[in-house]
Amino acid sequence: MYNHPMIDHFKQINGTTLPLPLFFPDATRAVVKAVDNEDVVNTGTQGVLVNTYHLWRLIPERKMREIGGVRNFMNWKGGIISDSGGFQAMSLIKKGGGKITDEGLWFKPPNAPRVLMTPEESVRYQLAMGTDLCVVLDEYTHEGSTAREARESVERTIAWAKRSRIAFDQTCEEWEIPKDQRPYLIAVNQGGKNVELRRECNERLVEIGFDGYGHGGDGFDEERKLDMALSQIVVDSAPKNSLFYGLGVGKPEDVVRLARQGYQVFDCVIPTRDARHDRLYFWKDGVQVETNDFYVTKRAKTTPKETYCDCHTCRNYSWEYVAHLFSLGETLSYRLMTIHNLRFYATMIEELRYTLPNQIS
């Protein structure tokens, strides 16, 4: 059953708006790999996600502000969102050489000394980038966490969310960012597979007050499918005029499932990464998202004769030729396959806007 909140447009900091839902492919280091901005725009993709951790490590905050933010840096005119950088930092901690403390994330980047990422630092850097949506730092509740570990991750997530809220407001005042030009600030729900803990987490985040709420952490069931009961908690326990964000989602069927629950913002590396590894997305029986069985994945040399796709690649090249390029290691194949996958996702989002019930603004 559809359960949409009362918001139908995504407002950019420059005052323009984009229709919801939106899917943001990863422009991790301020670039969508293998393609340029014009390629991305021509697929119908309306926004990208940049990675706070990677850019924070590459471009100091002061320099980022001097160049006018990441939008100006990469000459991107569409929507742009940023993550907190926490997932990448925690991945390094998991590999050793770091730790999670109440202060923040201590970790050692490759070939660099140990550094500290705090909730305040993450928010300030995202504001320096000038993105349309910022995500507060949270502690990921890992799969297999004990009840005590899950509780600790939630408590730290709440504490960091409070600090992030304060840092966001103070930095906006310090940098004289008008209220109508401030990005959305999104908090992330944690708690693993514990339904009550996740509900408590979201209710406490709502008490702090954010523009939207994200479904994070280990949100999969025993069959490694998205646990829809857990994602529903975020929508049910937040104001209906909130933005709802499926962080890292994802597979086409999961985007559709969450959109039906009321989620409007999605990001994932899947379409671009899969393209570079010869994994392509095709409509199964025409362009439609009414069922969850609406697409197939193929390698370039095994693509269906009818692609139901109007992308640059499908209109101008045979898939036999693209497969030939890929077999030779030609970088053109990465561009052509990335364009195709991005167009598939953009078309899916366009279909969702058309098929979901009208939203109330």
N, C-alpha and C positions, 0 to 999 in steps of 0.2 A: 504494500500500500504506500502511495506517495505521501510524504510528510514534509512539505517544504516550508522553510521559514519565510518571513515577510521581507525579503531583500532580493532584488533581481538584477542589480548592476554592481560592478566592481569599480570603485572610484580610484582613479590614479591621482598622485599628488599634484599633477598639473591641471587637475580639474576635469579632465575628460573621463568618460566612463566606458566600460566594456561589459557586454552581456554575460550573464552567468548561465551555466557553469563554465569554468575555465580550466584548461590543462596547460601546465607550464613545463616544457621539457627543460632539462638541465643544461645551463650554460655555466658549468662549474667554475671555471676560471675566467668568466666574462666572454666565453665563446662556446657556441654549440659546435661540437667537433664535426669536421668534414664539410661544413656548409657556412655560407656567409649570411648576413642579416636579410638580404633580399631573398635568398632561397627560403629562409624561415617564414618571412612574411607571405611569400607566394604560396605557401602550403595552407594558408589560412590560420596559422598559429598566431595568437594574439599576445602572448607573453612568454617570458622565460624566467627561470630561477637561477640565481647566482649563489655560490657557496661561500658563506662567511668565513669559515676556517681557512680555506685556500687563499682567498683574497686578503684576509687579515695577515697571513704569513708573507704574502708577496708585496703588498702595497700598504705602507703605514697609514694610520688614520689621517694624519695631517696631510699627507700627499693625496689621499683619496678626496679630501675636501678641496684641496687646491685645484684638482683637475675637474671639479664639478660633479663628483659622484660617478657611480659605475655606468649610469645611463649615458652620460656624456662621454665617458671613457670608451665605451664600446659602440657609440653612435646608434643606440637602440631606441626606437620611438614608441614601442609598444609597452604593454604591462611588464612589470619586473618585480619579482619577490625575492626575498632572501630567507635562508634558514638561519638557525642560531649558531651553527658550526659545532654543536655539541656531539653529534653522532660521530663525526670524523675524529674529534679529540678522544672520545671514549673508545673508539676502535683502536687508537694508538695505545691508550691505557691498558686495554685488554691484552695487547701484545707484550706488555711489560714496560717498566721504566716510567710509570706514572701512577697517580692515585686520584680518587675523587674525595674531596673534603667539603666541609660546609662552606669554605671560602670560594671554591670553584674547582676547575679541572686542571690538575698538574700533569703535564705530559711532555714527552720529548719527540719533537718532529724529526724526520730523517735528516741527518747531517747538520743538526742544530742543537743548541743548548736547551735545557728544560725550560718551559714557559708555563704561565698561569693564564687560563681563560676564566674570567669571572662573569657573572650575569650582567654586570654593569658594562664591562668591556664589550661583550657581544652586542648589547643594545646600542651603545655609542657607535660602534663600527657600522652597524646596519643603518643607523641614521646618517652617518657620514657617506655611505654609499647612495643614500637618497632613493631607496627602493619604495615601492607602493605598499608593501606588506612586510613586517618584521615578525620574527618568531622569538619568544623568550627562551632562555636556556633552561633545560629540564634534565632530569636524570632518568635515563632509559631504564625501565623495569625489564630486565633481561628474562628470556625464556628459562624456566627452571628455577627462578628466584624463590627462596623460602618466604613464608609469610612475614617473617621479620625483615628480610631484605626488601620485599615489596613495600612494606610500611615505611621503611627508611627512605626508599626512593621517592615515594609520594610526599613525605614530609619535606625532603630536600627540594623537590619540585615546587612545592607550595612556597617555601622560604625564598627560593630563587625567583619565583614569579613576583613576589612582593617587592623584592629588591629591583627587579627589572622594571616593574611599573613605576617605581620612584625614579629610577635612573632615566627612563624614557621621558617622563614629565619634566624632570629637572634639565635634561639636555635640550629638550625642545625649547624651554624657556631661555636657557643659556645661549643657544644658537639663534634665538628669535625666529623660530619656525612657527608661522601662523597656524592656528588650529585647523583651518580648512586645507592646509597643505601638509598635514602630518599623516604618516602612513598608518595603515591598520596595525594594531598590535595584537598578536595571537598568542594565547597560552596553550600548553600541550597537556592533554590528559594522560595520566600514567596509572599504574596499578596492576599490570599484568593481566591475568585471567580472573582476578578477583572482582566480581561484579560490584559488590558493595564498596570495595575500596576505590574502584574507578568512579562510582557515583559520588562518593564522598570527595574525591579529588576534584571532580568537576564543579561540584557545588561550592567548594572553598575557592576555586579559581574564579567563579562567578562573583563571589563576595568581594574579591579584590577588584574585579571589573576590567574586562578586556573587550576589544572589538570583535573577537572571534575565538573559537576554540578548536583545537586540532586533536585528532585521534592518533595517539602515538604509542610507542612501546611494542611489546609482543601482542599483536592482535589477531593471532591465527589459532585455529582449532587444531585438534589432534591430527587431522588429515592435511594440515598446512594450508587450509583455506581460510579466507578472511572470516573472522567471527563476527557475524552481523549483530548479535546481541550486545557485544561490547561496543561496537561503533554507534549503536542506537542510543546508548547511555549519554553520549556527548550531546546529541541533538535534543534528547528529552530533558536534560537537566541544565539547559542554558536558555537565555532569552531568545525568542523566535526571530528577532531582528539582528542576530549575530551572523557572522561568517562562519561556516563550518569547513574545516580543512582536513583532507585525508593526506597526511604527510607520507610521501613515498609511494603513494598509490597511483598508478601501478598497472596491473594487468587490465586489459580492456573490460573484462567481465566485472572486475572489482570496481572500476570507475563507474560503470553503469549501476551496480548494486548500491554503492554509496550515494550516487546522485539521486536515486529513488528514495533514499532515507532523508535527503535534505542537504547533503554535502555539495558545496559549489566550487571548491578550489582543490586542485590535484596537481601533484608534480611527480615526476619519475624519470629515471635515466633509461628506462626500458626501450622506448622506441628508437633512440639514437644509438645506444650501446648494442642492442640487438641487430640493428642495421649493419653495423661495422663487423658483426660476427655472422653475417649471412642468415639472419632470422627475420623473415618478413611477414607482415600482417595483411591479410586479404579478407574481403567480405565473402561470406560463405554462400549466401543466396541473394545477393543484392544488398543495398545499403539500408540497414534497419537495425534497431537495438531493442526491439520489443521482447526478445528472448535473450537468455544468457549464452546461447549457442549460436552466435552471430558471426564468428570469424574463424579463420584457420591460419596456421603459421606454416610457411613454406621456405625452402631455400630457393635462391634465384633460379637454379636450373630445373626446379620442379614446380614452378609457379602455374596456377590455373590459367587456362586460355582466356577466360573472361575475368578481369580483375575488378570490374565495377569501380574503377578508380580514374580520376581525372587529373592526377598529378603530372608534373613535368616529365617524370621518368616514363610513366605509362603512355603518355601521349606522343613521346618522341623516340623511344628506344624499345627494342624487343628485349624480353627478359633473357633470351639466349645470349644476346650481346652483353647484357649486364653480368651474367654468369661468366662469360668469357673474360671480361675485365677483372672480375674478382679472382678468377683462377690465375691471372697474371700478376695479381697484387697491385693493380692499378688503382691509385687513390680516387680516380673518377668513380669507381664502383661504390666507394663509401659515400660519396656525395649523392649519387643517384638513389641508392638504397635508403639513405637517411631522409631524403626528400619524400620518398614514397611512404615510409613509416610515419613521418610527421603529418603527412596529408591524411593518412588513415585515422590517426588520433584526432586531427582537427575536424574531419568529417563526422567522427563519432560524437564529438562535443556538439557540433551543429545539429545532429540528429536528436541529441538529448534535449537541447533547447526547444526543438520543435515538438517532441513527443511528450515531454513532461508537462503537467498541468500549468496553466498560467500562474505566475507568481504575483503577489501583491507588493507593490513598491511602497 
